[in-house]
């Protein structure tokens, strides 16, 4: 025998493949390869006689088997790549990684997915859409502040108290505080900052303060959001990473469409996994050619392919390729057998002809088991119902604007995915029963194994030396494989113990070989096995010398002399078990050395006597009984648990989550009308506040008009009016209203992006004012001259000029001058009055024009405010209308999950029924006596039977399963259960 485990040989893999092929007949791999091959040939003969000699409905099984082998080879290659890059990858993880490498378009997105948190890969598209809506807006403030911050000047400015530095730098430079603050600031600056004045430093520090405030607000925002949002927007400088958003949406879409499982997708969060995918995609050593489309779940082709993938981790590449070659040579036979298995359920005649074939084989007890086929049928029916009921539902574009609704949709989607993932492939087929022979080093384990396997060769027996056996070796005897393990409690290394522990954990039963002592390390391992519930038989190995014919003869004649110390050792073993609250195991004293010597002695009569005296036959009988009563039933329990546990987990999770989701949906449905009314009221209040601020601004502007009027009518008229309008700050109420509407919406856990209409007011829209009137010197002089001339002429005309006097006398001249000056003065005064009147008229007209312009601007801004509110109101109305439909869709999905929980409960009851019938069959009872069953593992097992058979079933199960199940057993009459068909109404 080789040093590899029994299940690690091509012959064992062939056995498993044959067992998968004829699984519907209920034959386990324990039957062995030869018996299964004969059964397959007999099936072929009978099927031909019944007219079934073609290919199975899914076509030849060879492509599926070859595809599964190729997938296994690819997984091994992925493990090799991971190891070459310094990482570690199990074959189970490699299977998930293989799913990812086959995704079309994954490689270009690997870089964008660097560092992606696993929580992001568990999210849904609605949650990603919410992040895409909210993050850019919050980042905008940081982005603007970051643009104004000359970080290259102050790379470490965050290390100081910026607010205190601003206060102190604003003081006079001669003060001590200003000087100290300047010194601190310059310590965190580049040399170029030395030339800046304090007020320049203040200006720059204010920008730093603004950025820190924006960043603080951003951090506060992120603290209330899922942690993976930071990956989408790491900081202000990186901004919102649209490439990451796109890659994440692609990955989630692949998961939701079934292209890859959720567990496989989660590997993208690991750097090592992405590196392996990158390398695998860039090389030709990993083949990513798509396999044929999956055959029907109940077909032989699917059973063979999924079964082969399940056992791949126990076999190396050469073994897998050898099995593929063997299957190819026998493909014609295996295809015909697969066809017979596929049509067996629909052809009663063929079924009646095939079923007796199993009885014609001399199979060990417990080998025939139809439970795997039953479990496949339960899974297939549940999977079909899940796929029929759980259809993806489209939501409106407004669904992402309600964070509460998004959260509900996400929870429902998560439950749907977990429900699909719960229907996992059946556990791998188990071959022969594995019995590990364990104990401390130098206890005689190999000698005992050789005696059990009737191996007379003395090679490998330690003869008292430590650690002769360093690896686990496997040896077949009938339907049992014995595992010869390294010893526990070696002097200088625990590696042997780890190997032995792994062999014990994988075995169906353990024979614990006790020598003459029980050291602490040995006792601890024995206690661990007893507490685990592993079927265990303790053997006190008597070690009296029998290495000569005389000594062997003496032992055969007086064996009691060698066994007289055994009871004391048995007490020690019992004490070790009781110390940890475990039931003591069955304990037998055996002289394995005498049994082994009996195999090689030339005197066969002496050999037979010595073998009987060694008590090895009693050990073999006890072991056979242990395997039949505990190991095989425990196999049945483990198989059922492998199918049941994921379904039970999702059933319990649905029970926990669905009531909360129901309440959340009820809250949304009830609160929507009042929430909508409250939000619109808040909008109206905000609009009134904005209107009031605008009206107050208008009044203030009118109060400032007289000052403005005096500045108008000149060459810079347009600029002055524009400066006046800008100084009014009437954009403030607009932006304040937008912010307030968004804030009110956000406070109600909704999303609203207010998009006001672009401004239509232009800077050149100013009042058309005439030039401002003014008193000009020329016009005054002209008026004075004109008035004087008119007065003089009038005087001369009235009084005349003496004919004989060429020059008037002084008195007359004085009169003329006085009249002339008076007239000139009156003319100037009239001109001034006229100009003043014109100016008053201009001021009145200009004021009227300015007020009209101000009113027009006011109306324009007021119209903008109204449009903002109208648009926000319309969007909120649309949101709530769409939300009603979205809630209805979410409610429908919720109700489907509720119905699926009932279906899962029915599937669990069906699994429990199959298990109980299997256990009852192994206990010698009639499986048909059980009508229904319900199990809570480790707590309770309830079984319903006919009233006439309740006592019979109770007695059989309690007598034979007391050491198999820890559940409290309750057997009752089906007629008094009061639960109908046993399906839970929860």
Secondary structure, 3 states (H helix, E strand, C coil): CCCCCHHHCHHHHHHHHHHHHCHHHCECHHHCHHHHHHHHHHHHHHHHHCCCCCCCCCCCCHHHHHHHHHHHHHHHHHHHHHHHCCCCCCHHHHHHHHHHHCCCCCHHHCCCCCCCCHHHHCCCHHHHHHHHHHHHHHHHHHHHHHHHCCCCCCCCHHHCCHHHHHHHHCCCCCCHHHHHHHHHHHHCCCHHHHHCCHHHHHHHHHHHHHHHHHHHHHHHHHHCCCCCHHHHCCCCCCCCCHHHHHHHHHHHHHHHCCCCCHHHHHHHHCHHHHHHHHHHHHCCCCCCCCCCCCCCCCCHHHHHHHHHHHHHHHCCHHHHHHHHHHHHHCHHHHHHHHHHHHHHCCCHHHHHHHHHHHHCCCCCCCCECCHHHHHHHHHHHHHHHHHHHCCCCCCCCCHHHEHHHHHHHHHHHHHHHHHHHHCCCCCCCCCCEEEEEECECCCCHHHHHHHHCCCCCCCCCCCCCCCCCCCCEEEEECCEEEEECCCECCCCCCHHHHHHHHHHHHCCEEEEEECCCCCHHHHHHHHHHHHHCCEEEEEEECCCCCCCHHHHHHHHHCCHHHHCCHHHHHHHHHHHHHHCCCCCCEEEEECHHHHHHHHHCCCHHHHHHHHHHCCHHHHHHHHHHHHHHHHHHHHHHHHHHHHHHHHHHHHHHHHHHHHHHHHHHHHHHHHHHHHHHHHHHHHHHHHHHHHHHHHHHHHHHHHHHHHHHCCCCCCCHHHHHHHHHHHHCCHHHHHHHHHHHHHHHHHCCECCCCCCCCCCCCCCCCCCCCCCCCCCHHHHHHHHHHHHHHHHHHHHHHHCCCCCCCCCCHHHHHHHHHHHHHHHHHHHHHHHHHHHHHHHHHHHHHHHHHHHHHHHHHHHHHHHHHHHHHHHHHHHHHHHHHHHHHHHHHHHHHHHHHHHHHHHHHHHHHHHHHHHHHHHHHCCCCHHHEEEEEEECCCEEEEEECHHHHHHHHHHHHHHCCCCCCCEEEEEEHHHCCCCCCCCCC
